[in-house]
Amino acid sequence: MSGAVTGSEPGAAVGRRIGIGLMYGLWKPRVLGAWRVPAAGPCIVAVNHSHNLDGPMVMGTAPRPVHFLIKREAFTGPLDPFLRGIGQLKVDRESVDRAAITDALGVLERGHVLGIFPEGTRGEGDFASVRAGLAYFAVRSGAPIVPVAVLGTAERQGRAISGLPPLRSRVDVVFGDPFTAGDGSGRRTRKALDEATVRIQERLGAHLADAKRLTGR
């Protein structure tokens, strides 16, 4: 896998198969609204992030292979060639990582699915803060955003393995309706991106609230 092209679709397809095996083998995902992910063409899945399992859970439950932007700190030791081999993208969160930007836009230009944690890092998973990177990729590419709420990965009761949700417990993955971030003008100014970020945060927050009501979480 170490010789795989960064963000390669075959690699991401392998990652999806691994994700399916692990997520359905160890937990009980309940997937709602997966049909909302466009069957073809570029799109961005925007996922809340309260646990390190959220990315793999979406990789294993999404109907298409996903190329996630993942913090560079995760690419250490044997995980480095593995993550690259399954089509995941390394990003430096502390700077303007032009290589990561090029890789991510390349995924969208090739008509594939880019995965982003809009909050930038693991936290409460409530979309309380959304970084501008998501708006940039959405406005620059014109790709629709599909909001995704992962609920149940941060549960602490009944854990057999420290840091992981209880084995064979239910994890809900709720896909929302795709939407466009831009205002239709095609503007990419700082003001336009700031406005797009506000729109994105409102849509993501509303989807999370709907997902919680739907699942009873």
N, C-alpha and C positions, 0 to 999 in steps of 0.2 A: 504493500500500500504506500510505502514511503515515496515512490516515484510518481504518485498520482498528481494530476494537474490540480492546482488550487481551485476549489469550488467546482470540481468536475461533477457532472450529473451522474455518471456511472457510480462514482464514489458515494454520492448522496443516496442513490438507490440502495446500495449495500448498507449504508447507515440506517435507512428506513427499515430494511429487513431485520437488522440487528435490534433496532428499537422495538419492532413488533414482537419479536421473540422474548426480549427481556421484560418489557412493560406488561404484556399479557401473561407472561409466565410467572412474574413475581407479584403483580397487583391485579386489580380488577377494574380496568378503565371503563368508564361509561362515556361514550362519545356522542355528543349532541350537535347537530348542525354541520357535520363535516361536508355535506353537499354544498354548503355555501362557498367553499373554496373553489375558485374558477377551475374548470377541468383542464384548461390550457392557457398559455400566455403568462406573462410576468405578474406576480403579486407578492405582497409583503404580509407575513403573518406577524402580528404584534402581540406578544405574550406577556402576561403579568409574571412577576418573578419573586416568589417567596422561598423557593427551595431549588437546590442544584438539580433536582430531578425534573424540573419543569421542561427544560429543553429536550432531554431524551424522551419524555412523555409525549411531547408534541411530535417529535420525529417518528415515534411509533404509532401515533394515532391519526396523523394528517393523511389525507388521501393521495398526497404527492410528496416526493422527496423534498426536504427542507435544508437549505444551507444557512446555518445560524452564524451570526457574528458573535464570537466568543472571546472573552478577555484573554489577553496573551499569557497571563499567569497560569492558565490551564494547560498551555502547551509546553509541558515539561516532561522529561524522561520519555518513557514509551508512549505516553499520551500524545506527544507531538506528532509522530508519524501516523498514529491511529486517527486522530482528529482530522488531520490533513487528508488522509486516505479516504475518509467517509464524507469528504466534501465540505467540511466546516471551515470557517474563515477566522483568522486571528486578527484581533484589533487591540491597539494600544489606547486605553480609555483616557490616558493622561495627556494626550496630544492630538493634533490633527493628523491622523494616520492615513496618508494619501494612498498607500498600498492597499489598505483595507477598503477605502472608498472605491478604488478602482476595481477591486475584486467583487465588492458588493454590487456595484453598477453593472459589472460584467455578467453576474448571475441574472439580473433583471433583463439586460439586453439580449441574453440568450433565451429569454422566455421562461425562466425557472422561478422557483419560490425562495425568497429571502426571509429568514427569520430574525427578528429583532426583539430584544427586551427593552421597551421604550424608557424604562426607569433607569437604565444604564447599569444597574447593579442589583444584586439580590437585596430585598428589603421586606416590606409588609405585603408586597404584591397587590397594592390597591390603586396603582396608576396615579398616586398623589402627585408625583412629579414626572414629567415627560421631557426627555432631552431632545434637542433640536435635530439630531441626526436622522430620526425617523421622518420628519417633515422634509428634510433635504432629499433623501432617497425617493420619497413618494412624489414630491413635486418635480424633481429632476427627471425621473423615469416615467411619470404618469401612471405608474402601477397602482392598482387599488390596494387598500389596506384591509385585511381581514382580522378583526379583533379576536383574540383567543383568551379565555379565562380557564386557568388550571386551578382546580379547587380540591384540597384534600392532601396535597403533598407535604404540607407543613404541620399536619397533625402529630401530636407528641405522645398521646396515650397508646399503650399497647405495642410500643416499638420493640421488636426482637433484635434489631441492629441499630446501634446508636446513629442518629442522624438521618435515618430513613423512615418513611411512614410505615405503619404496620404491614407486614407481608400479607398479601391477599386482601388488603383493604380496598375499598372503592375510591377511585380517583376520578373526578369529573373533569372532562375536557369539553368546553363549550365554545363552538365557533360562531361568530356573529356575521351579520350582513356586511359584505364588502362596501367600502366607500372611498371616494377620492378626497385627498387632502387639500388640493388646490382650490382656488376660487374661480377657476375657469379662464383666468386672464393669461396664464402661462408665466406670470412674473416669478422671478427667483430672488428678489431683493430680500434684504434682512427683514424688512417689515412684513413682506409676504410670507416668509418662513415663520416668523413669530406668530402671525395670524393663523397659519396652518397648524402650528403646534397647539394653539389654544383649541382649535376645532378638533384636532386629534384627541387631545386629553378629554374633551367633553364626550366624544363618541366612545372612547375606551372606558371611561368611568361609567357611562350609562350601560354599556354592555356588561361590565362586571356586576353592576347592581341587578340587571336582568338575569344574569347567570346564577347569582346567589338565590334569587327568588325562585327560579326554575328548578334548582337542585335542592333547595332547602338548606344550603350551607350557611 
